[in-house]
Amino acid sequence: MIRHTVVFSLKHAQGSLQAKSFLRDAKTALEAIPGVTNFEQLKQVGKKNDYQFGLSMEFADQAAYDGYNKHPKHTKFVKERWEREVSKFLEIDYEPL
């Protein structure tokens, strides 16, 4: 199992229509990709970093994760939304020990 996580901040004001649209569209596009399980959108509440949001999802294996990364819905979302609207991010992928 691989848990794919990304924390990020948007260029939009928190709570704005643009931010809400981005989050809604991210969920719609990414959650529906085959192989994605346990999809979550998260809001940062701690004060130890200045990221605003997080995404977390799981994949059964490397092949499912690779399929997600190459999937047209993922690549389209990254190109058309992520690259234009995300100001910074940190991506971390985990496997259970």
N, C-alpha and C positions, 0 to 999 in steps of 0.2 A: 504494500500500500504506500502511496505517495500522497502527502498532504502539501498542497500548493497554497502558499499564502503570499499576499502582497499588502503592504501598508502604503498609503498614498495621501497626498493632498491635492485638492483641485484648485484651479485658477479662479474658480467662481466663489462668491461669498457663501459661507455656510448657511444653509437653509434657503438659498435662492432657488428660483424656478429652474435655473440652469443646472445647479447641483442636483436637485431632485430628478431632473430629466436624465442626467448622466447615470445616476444610481439605478433608476428604473430601467434604462436601456441596457446597462451592464448586466443586471439580473436577467432580463429577457434574453439577451444574446448568449451569455455564457452558461447559464444554468441549463439551457436546452441542448448543449453540445453532448453528443454521445460519450459516455464514460465518466462524466462529471457526477459525483455524488456528494452529499452533505454540503451543498453550496450555502455559504453564509455571507451576508454583508454585515459589517461591524462598524460601529462609531467609536472613535477614540475618546476615552473619558479621563485617562491618566494625564499627569503633568510631566512625565519623564521624557517625552518627546513631543514634537509639534506636528506629527502626522494627524490627519483628520479622520481617515476611514481605513477599513481593512476588508479584504476579500479572502475567504478560505474555502477550499474545496478539496475533495479527495478523489484519487484514482486508484483502481485496483492494482495497476502495475505500470511499468515504464511505457509499455505499448499504448495503453490508454492515455497516459500523459502526453506522449508524443503525438497521438492522434488529435488531442485537444489543441496543442500548439500549432498544428498544421491546418486545423479545420477552418474553412472559409469564414464562418461566423466569427471566430476568434481573430483571425488576421484582419478582417474588415473592421471589427470594433477597435482593434489596436490602431489601425491606420487612420480611421475616420474620427474616432472619439478620443482614445487614450492619449495619443501623441499630441493632440491639440488642446486637451482640457486638463491634463494632469501636470501639476507643477513639479512634483518630485515623488519618488517611490522607492521602496526597498522590497525586493522579492526574495522569499526564502522557501525552499522546498525541503520537506522532511520525510524520512522513513523511520518507522518505529525501530527501536533497538531490540 
